[in-house]
């Protein structure tokens, strides 16, 4: 395993140059965010990958889209 860590400082606008580099180098991507997994950074990454024809295995880690007490 040769993992890498990228600090995507902003969810918007996405750093598209960095995402192109990531998609070219890796076939598995994990996003981690402190908000909900629905409509967050991970969703934006999935939209970017789909729009540009990349097919990595993307896992999104974050808060579930439900009421968390």
Buried (B, 14 or more C-beta within 10 A) or exposed (E): EEEEEEEBEEBEEBBEEEBEEBBEEBEEBEBEBEEBBEEBBBBBBBEBBEEEEBEBEBEBEBEEEEEEE
